[in-house]
Amino acid sequence: MIIALLTDFGTRDYFVGAMKGVILSINKDAKIIDLTHDIEPQNIKSAGFTLAAGYQNFPPKTIFVTVVDPGVGSARRAILVETTDYFFVAPDNGLLSFIFENETDFRVFELTNSGFFRPTVSRTFHGRDVFAPVGAWLSTGIEPDQFGKEVIDFISFEGVKPKVISPTELEAEIIHTDHFGNLVTNLKRSDLPEKFLLTVNQFVIEKHHNYYAEAERDEVFTIFGSAGYLEIVVFQNSASNLLKAATGNKITVKS
């Protein structure tokens, strides 16, 4: 069984290694894959996009243990989501919002059965003490409903879809900034007319290209990225730096 990890822990500290050690202590045959550990610290929306962009590339029955958790130790719940093909273990803080949007058939369970946690649960490291062991036990064949009761009041944040302001105007949002400084928006092809103007931080973008090399150096344009979302790009430069924009910034789209 494959267990894929996504966190904002980075790789400098012991956190990721500790999670892997817990998983292998429960199921030594688990195959552990790192989706990424370089999510911007505490950036739940960026984590949600990254997970949604990558999870369908994995084989069916993959278990995703996803930990970006600024509410660790508080009253926020821990959940397990079972879809037709995948499992997701995460804090109930909106991280799985894009999964809830993409999947039409899923069940959500609150993680309350402490028998599947580590004997001592730290208030600051649920990745190691709750999420990793639950993912590991799940990989041994434990049924999802053994971890806790099914719930329907799970958290899904705003920004998964753009808001309709008028028949000719949308309010969208930057949901992720990638390694190259490209700004990923929450806009898909189905949201957009054939021709549109996009404004971010008072900078109006008119040009749209099908691939990067259609543009000139330092030209600002939009492009549909490999995850299917519209991206704001500067050819051979950083759109984030040039436009002084980042995850969470609002965007106006006019047709």
C-alpha positions in Angstrom: 0.0 0.0 0.0 1.3 3.4 -0.9 1.3 6.2 1.7 2.0 9.7 0.2 3.0 12.5 2.5 2.4 16.2 2.0 3.4 18.7 4.7 4.9 22.2 5.3 7.6 20.7 7.5 10.5 21.0 5.1 13.3 18.5 5.3 15.8 20.3 7.6 14.3 19.0 10.8 13.4 15.6 12.1 9.6 15.9 11.5 9.2 14.0 8.2 11.6 11.3 9.2 9.7 10.8 12.5 6.5 10.4 10.6 8.0 7.8 8.3 9.5 5.9 11.3 6.0 5.7 12.9 4.5 4.4 9.7 7.1 1.8 9.2 6.9 0.7 12.8 3.2 -0.2 12.2 3.5 -1.5 8.6 7.1 -2.3 7.5 5.8 -3.1 4.0 4.3 0.4 3.4 5.6 2.3 0.4 6.1 5.9 1.4 6.2 8.6 -1.3 6.9 12.3 -0.6 4.5 14.4 -2.6 6.1 17.5 -1.1 7.3 19.0 2.2 7.9 22.4 0.8 4.4 24.0 1.2 4.7 27.5 2.5 4.4 27.3 6.3 0.8 27.2 7.4 -0.5 27.9 3.9 -3.6 25.7 3.9 -4.9 26.9 0.5 -1.7 26.3 -1.3 -1.5 22.8 0.3 -5.0 22.0 -0.9 -4.2 23.0 -4.4 -1.0 21.0 -4.5 -2.7 17.9 -3.2 -5.5 18.3 -5.8 -3.1 18.8 -8.6 -1.1 15.7 -7.8 -3.3 13.0 -6.2 -4.9 11.6 -9.4 -1.4 10.6 -10.6 -1.2 7.9 -8.0 -2.5 4.3 -8.1 -6.0 3.6 -6.6 -6.1 3.0 -2.9 -3.2 5.4 -2.2 -3.4 6.9 1.3 -2.5 10.6 1.5 -1.3 11.9 4.9 -1.5 15.6 4.6 -0.4 17.9 7.4 -0.5 21.7 7.2 -1.9 22.4 10.6 -1.7 25.8 12.2 -4.5 24.7 14.6 -2.6 21.7 16.0 -3.4 21.1 19.7 -6.6 23.1 19.5 -10.2 21.9 19.2 -9.9 21.5 15.4 -10.8 17.9 14.4 -8.8 15.3 12.6 -10.5 13.5 9.7 -10.2 10.6 7.3 -11.8 10.9 3.9 -12.6 7.9 1.8 -13.3 8.5 -1.9 -14.0 5.9 -4.7 -10.2 5.5 -5.3 -8.3 7.2 -2.5 -8.0 7.9 1.2 -7.0 11.3 2.8 -5.9 11.8 6.4 -5.8 15.5 7.4 -6.7 18.1 9.9 -10.3 19.4 9.4 -9.2 22.9 8.5 -10.1 23.3 4.8 -7.0 21.5 3.5 -9.2 19.0 1.6 -11.5 21.6 0.1 -10.4 20.9 -3.5 -10.8 17.1 -2.9 -14.4 17.7 -1.8 -14.9 19.8 -4.9 -13.4 17.2 -7.3 -14.9 14.1 -5.9 -18.6 13.3 -6.1 -18.7 10.2 -3.9 -16.9 10.4 -0.5 -17.3 9.8 3.2 -15.7 11.7 6.0 -14.8 10.2 9.4 -13.7 12.1 12.5 -10.6 10.5 14.0 -11.7 9.8 17.6 -10.5 6.2 18.3 -7.2 6.9 20.1 -6.3 3.2 20.0 -4.9 4.0 16.5 -2.8 7.0 17.8 0.6 6.9 19.4 0.3 6.2 23.2 1.3 9.8 24.0 0.0 12.5 21.7 1.9 15.7 21.7 0.0 19.0 21.4 2.4 20.2 18.8 3.1 17.2 16.5 -0.1 15.5 15.4 1.6 14.6 12.1 3.7 12.0 14.0 1.2 11.1 16.8 -2.2 11.1 15.0 -2.0 11.4 11.2 1.0 9.1 10.5 -0.2 6.2 12.7 -3.8 6.4 11.3 -2.4 6.3 7.8 -0.3 3.3 8.7 -3.1 1.4 10.3 -5.3 2.2 7.4 -2.7 0.7 5.1 -3.0 -2.6 7.0 -6.6 -3.0 6.0 -8.5 -1.4 9.0 -11.8 -0.1 7.7 -12.4 3.6 7.8 -15.3 3.5 10.2 -13.1 1.9 12.8 -11.3 5.2 13.3 -14.4 7.2 14.3 -17.9 8.2 13.4 -19.0 9.5 10.0 -19.5 13.3 9.9 -21.1 15.7 7.4 -20.1 19.1 8.9 -16.5 19.1 7.7 -14.8 22.4 6.8 -14.4 23.6 3.3 -12.9 27.1 2.7 -14.0 29.8 0.3 -11.9 30.3 -2.8 -12.2 26.9 -4.4 -14.4 28.6 -7.0 -14.4 32.2 -8.3 -17.3 34.5 -7.3 -19.7 35.9 -9.9 -19.9 39.6 -9.4 -22.0 40.4 -12.5 -22.6 38.8 -15.9 -19.3 40.3 -17.1 -17.2 40.2 -14.0 -15.7 37.5 -11.7 -13.7 37.8 -8.5 -11.0 35.1 -8.4 -8.0 34.4 -6.2 -4.4 33.3 -6.3 -4.4 29.9 -4.6 -0.7 28.9 -5.0 2.7 30.4 -5.9 5.0 27.8 -7.5 8.8 27.5 -7.4 9.1 29.7 -10.5 7.0 32.5 -9.2 4.0 31.6 -11.3 0.7 32.6 -9.7 -1.9 29.8 -9.9 -5.5 31.1 -9.7 -8.7 29.3 -8.9 -10.0 29.8 -12.5 -10.6 26.9 -14.9 -11.5 27.0 -18.6 -15.2 26.5 -17.8 -15.2 29.7 -15.7 -13.8 32.0 -18.4 -15.1 33.5 -21.7 -13.1 33.2 -24.8 -11.6 36.7 -24.3 -11.1 38.4 -20.9 -9.0 40.9 -19.0 -7.5 40.0 -15.7 -6.4 42.5 -13.1 -4.2 41.8 -10.1 -2.8 44.6 -7.9 -4.0 47.1 -10.5 -1.9 45.4 -13.2 -4.1 44.6 -16.2 -3.2 41.4 -18.1 -4.5 41.0 -21.7 -2.3 38.4 -23.3 -3.0 34.7 -23.1 -0.6 32.1 -24.5 -0.8 28.3 -25.0 2.9 27.7 -24.1 5.7 29.7 -22.5 7.9 30.3 -25.5 5.1 32.1 -27.3 5.9 35.1 -25.1 8.9 37.5 -25.1 11.2 37.7 -22.1 9.6 39.5 -19.1 6.2 39.5 -20.9 3.3 39.1 -18.5 0.6 36.7 -19.7 -1.8 34.0 -18.6 -1.6 30.3 -19.4 -3.5 27.2 -18.4 -1.1 25.1 -16.3 -0.8 21.3 -16.2 -3.3 21.1 -13.3 -6.0 22.8 -15.4 -6.0 26.2 -13.6 -5.2 29.6 -15.1 -1.8 30.8 -14.2 -0.3 34.3 -14.3 3.2 34.0 -15.7 6.2 36.2 -16.7 8.4 34.5 -19.2 11.8 33.8 -17.7 11.0 35.9 -14.6 8.8 35.7 -11.5 5.3 36.9 -11.7 5.1 37.0 -7.9 8.0 39.3 -7.6 7.2 41.5 -10.6 3.5 42.0 -9.7 4.1 41.9 -5.9 1.4 39.3 -5.7 1.1 36.1 -3.6 -1.3 33.4 -2.5 -4.5 34.9 -1.2 -4.5 38.0 -3.4 -7.8 38.7 -5.2 -8.1 39.0 -8.9 -10.7 40.6 -11.1 -11.8 39.1 -14.4 -13.8 41.1 -16.9 -15.1 39.9 -20.3 
